[in-house]
Amino acid sequence: MEIGKDNSVGLYKKEDKFTINYQDLNTSNLNTFRSFSFQNLNGDVSDLYKLITDGFISLPEGNIALELPNDIIELHYEKNYGQPTVQFIQFINKNRKYVGKSQFLNKKQVDKIFGKTNGKSSLYERTAMMNNVHSNKPDTSASSYNSGNKNKKTKK
């Protein structure tokens, strides 16, 4: 399921896995599309969005490296036309020889990719809340028990 897309970069969700697809501008073959995936374990998708957009506020001096199970992703920031932009650099299978690079993206494009403009960001923001509900099962039963007490009070 597509969460958001801008030009050649898109974010997709399949079950509990999130994938960023992009056209690799680092190859001579412009039909090369690459992707990297991660799971939304601890609100990772929201964290990635926040990490990227924080970099727009104050441009990091070097690249920000993220280690995924299969790849290393670096966020590379550059000012284009005076506007901060970010590029995904992917070291495929964690090998520094095989490098994929996305187009440069500005804040508006990142918002679009992460589904902020079409409301689909709720697909990963809500997931985090659902996980909390599941992990707090004892609380749920406690709260229903409390509501039982409330009913007794109203009967008095």
Secondary structure, 3 states (H helix, E strand, C coil): CEEEEECCEEEEEECCEEEEEEECCCCCCCCCEEEEEEECCCCHHHHHHHHHHHHHHCCCCCCEEEECCCCEEEEEEEEECCEEEEEEEEEHHHCCCCEEECCCECHHHHHHHCCCCCCCCHHHHHHHHHHHHHHCHHHHHHHHHHHHHHHHHHHC
